[in-house]
Amino acid sequence: MKFKGQDILSTKQFDKKGMEVLFKRALKFEKKMAAGLFRGKILATLFFEPSTRTRFSFESAFLRGGGSVISGADMMNTSSIKKRETLYDTGKVVSCFADIIVMRHPEAGSVVELARGASVPVINAGDGSNQHPTQALLDVYTMWKEFGGRLSGKVIGMVGDLKNGRVPHSQCDLLRHWNVKFVFVSPKALRMPSGIVRELREAGREVVEVEKLEGVIGGMDVICATRIQEERFASAKEAAKYRGVYVIDKDMMKKAKKSAILLHPLPRVDEIAVEVDSDPRARYFEQVKNGVFVRMALMAEVMGV
């Protein structure tokens, strides 16, 4: 894939070769930050939905690379969207101020609409239950690094709200480029969308769907936990039905492989007990650090620096 000048809107844009280019560059940044990489450039972060890790890691990466940041952390209430400006026009306007835009929005397809108006590259930082390309990239980078670049043959487990979680959807898009086995663990009502399962099987990937974690965790090389996406449910009462359905604690981790790794995009609610933080297989805070390096690499490739 070509990066320079491109919008990064979907994980479907990526191929294995392109990911490996990014991962190798991220690995270099992990060893030594490129201080003058973005000197003289401006990043605009437009967040219409709450964020801690994604917004801060993009901004941290750009600042560490010597660039400047203009940040909209509450765009729904503080931007001209409140005055009924369209996303298309917002894209045109912000392009006058910045060299690259990172955007999060609660509605699927919203980032594509802003990118349609923008004249600078736009990176999707999450659009509703649709996509979260950079989170999936840093997740796969964490796996790729852990296993020395050899992912084929691994068993990838995904646990939790697989229907509404944009992270597991995006992870599947990227991981299908390796010959891995997928084990999906969720309540029936929160299963992985059938279209994604079909795409994986059509790509020749084995997919297993179960409701109980206990019986399958021991076969997983990677355990990807995710929270119940309460904001995607019709009501808090409906979401509450699934609260605590899967809890990974010390007892559960005793059933997992010694060589397995445990990932979570965060924030966690009650899916992973705090006691697990000291388990050497826990990688979710390392994921946060990896996000800076991967996003720095992606922005550098897109900007051609």
N, C-alpha and C positions, 0 to 999 in steps of 0.2 A: 504494500500500500504506500501511497505518497502522503506525506504529512504536511509539507510546507504550504501555507496559505489555506489549509482545509478547515472547515468546521468539523468538530468532533461531537456528533449528535447521537451516535448509536454504536453499540458494541459490534453490530453487524458489519461495520466498516473495517474491522481489524482482521488480519490474517496472522498466521503463526510467525512468519518472517518479520512482519512489522512489529509484533509484540516483542520479539527477541531483540530487535534493534532498540526499542524503548527500554527494555529490562537491562540490557548491557550498559546503556547510558545512565540509567538510574543507579546501577551498581557503582559506576565511576563517581557519581555525585555523592553516594553514600560514603565513599572513601575520602572524597575531597569536594567540597562545595565550590561551584564556579562563581566567584564573587562578582565579576563584572559582566556576567552573561546577559542581563536584561538592562544594562545601564542606558539611560535615556528613553526607556520604554515605560508605558503606563498600562496597568491591568485594571479593568473595571469588574468588580464582583457585584452582580445583581441578584440578590436573594429575596425571593417572594415567599419563602418558607423557612422555618427555623433551621439553623445549622451551627454546629461547633467545629467538628473535625474538618469537614470539607472546605468551608470558607477559610478557616484559619490556616489550613495546610496550603491551599492555593496562594493565599496572601503571604504566608511565611516563605514559601518557595520563591515567589517573585521578589520579595524584599531581600532575601538572602542572595539572590542573583543580581542585586544592585538596581532593581527597578523600583518604580513607585506604584502605589495602589490607591484607587478611589473606590470606596466601598459603600454599597447600599444594603444594609442588613435587614431592613424592614420595608421593602419596596412596595408592598401592598398599601401601606399607610403613609409613606413619606415621599413617594414619587408621583409623577403626573398621571400614572395609572389611576390614581384617586380622582383625577379630573377627566377620566375616560379616554386618555391617550391610548392608542392601540399598541400592542407589542411590536408590530411592524415599525411604527413610527419611533418607538423607544429604541429599537435597534439602530435606526438611522441616526437618531440624536446622539446616542452614546458613542457611536463610531466616530463622531467628531472630536471626542475627548480622549479616546483610548486606542491602544494598538491591538488589544485582545480583550475579549469579554468572556467571563465565566458566569453562568446563570443557573439558578434553581427556581423551580416553580411547582405548585401543587397539581397543575393540570397537564395531562399527557399531551404531547405535541406542541406545547407552548414554546419550548426553546427553538424548535424548528421555525415557528412563526417569527420569533424575534430575529433569528439568523437570516431569514428571508429579506429583512429590511437592512441588516447590518452590512457594512462594507469592510469589516475586519473579522478575523476568525472568532468563532463562538464555540465555547466548550460547554457541553451539557453537564451540569452538576446535580442532575436529578430532576425528572419531570413526572410528578405524580407516581403512579404505580408502573410506569412505562420503563424507563431506563436510568441507569446510573453508571455510565461507562468508566469513569475514573476510579470509582470504588472497586468495581470488578477488576480493573487493571492492577490496582495495588494488592488486591486479594490474591490474584493469580501470581503476581510478582513474589509475594510472600511464599507461596507454594513452590514456585520455580526456584527460588533461592534456597529454600529448605532442602529440596531434593536434587540440588546440583544441576538444574535445568532438565531433569529427566522426569517428566510427568506421566508419560505413557505407561499404562499398566497399573496406575494408582486408582484407588477407590475413593471417590469424593462423595461424602455424605452432606446433605443439606437438611436442616432440621428447623421446623417452625412454621411460620405463615408463608407458605410458598406461593399462594395465590396472589397476595397483595404486595409482597416484597419485591421491589425493583432490583435489589441487589442479587438475589438468587437468579432472577431472570437474566440479568446481565452476565453473571458468572457462567451460566450455561452457554451463552453465545460465544464466550471466549474459550472455555474449556473444551468445547466440541472439536477444537483444532488439534487436540491430543487424544490418543486412544485411551480414554479413561472410562471407568464404570461409574455411573451415577446411582446413588441410593437416596431417595427422597422420603423424608419422614415428616408426616403432617396429619392433622385430622382430615377426614374425608372432605369436609366443607372448605378446607384451605389447601387443597392439593395444587401442585404445579399445574399451570394451564395446559390443557391437552395439546394445544398447538406447539408448545415448546417441547413437550415429551415426544410428539410426532417428529419434529425437526431433528431431535437427537437420534432417534431410532433410524430415521432416514439417512443420517450421516454415519450409521453403523455403530452407534454407541449403545451399550447395554444400559437399560434403565430399570430400576426396581423401585416400586412404590409401596410403603408400609405405613402403619400407624404407630407401632411401638418401637421406641428407640432401643430398649434394652437388648432386644434380640439381634440387632444389626450393628451396634456401635463397635463391637469387637473386630469387625471386618473393615472398618474405615481407616484410610491413611490420613484423610483430612476430614475434620468435623466442622462444618460451617453452620453455626447457630445463628438464628435471627429472631428478633422480637415479633410479637403480635402487632401488626400495623394498625393501632387503634384509630388513627386519623383517617383510615380508608374504610372504616365500617359505618353503617347507617346510623348507629347509636353506640354510646358507651356501654349500654346494657348488653348489646349484641357482642361487642368485643370482649366484655368481661367473662363470657362463657368459656373463652379459651385461655384466660390468664393462668399461668402456671402449668399449662398442659405438658410442657417439657422443661425440666429443670436439670441442668448438668451440675452436679455437685461432686464431692470427693468419691462418694460411693459409685456414682455413674462412671467417673473417670477410671475407676479400678477395672472396669469392664473393657476399656479401650486399650488399643495397642500401646506398648511402651514407645514406639516410634511415631505414633500419630501426632498431629498438631491440631489444636483447637482454635478456630477463628470466629470472630464476630465483628460485624461492621460498626457496632456500637451506635446509639446508646443501648446498654443492656437494661432490662427492667428486672425480671426475675428468672431469666433463662440460664444464667451462669452464676452460681454462688460465689461470693467474694473469696471464700476459702480456696477456690480453684486458681486464683491469681498466682499463688506460689507454686503451682504445678509447672514443671519445666516445659510441658507441652503447650501451655497457654501462650498464644501468639497475638492476642487481640490488641495489646498496647504496642507491640512491635509493628503491627499493621498501621497504627496511627503514624509512627515515625516513617514507615515506608511510603506513606501517602505523600510526604513532602518530596521525596526523591523521584517518585514516579510522576507526580504532577509537574515538577521542575523539568524532567526529561520530555514530557509531552508538550509543554508550552514551548520549550526550546526547539523541538522538532517542527511544531506548527509555525513558529515564527522564523524558522530558518537560521537560528543562531547557534 
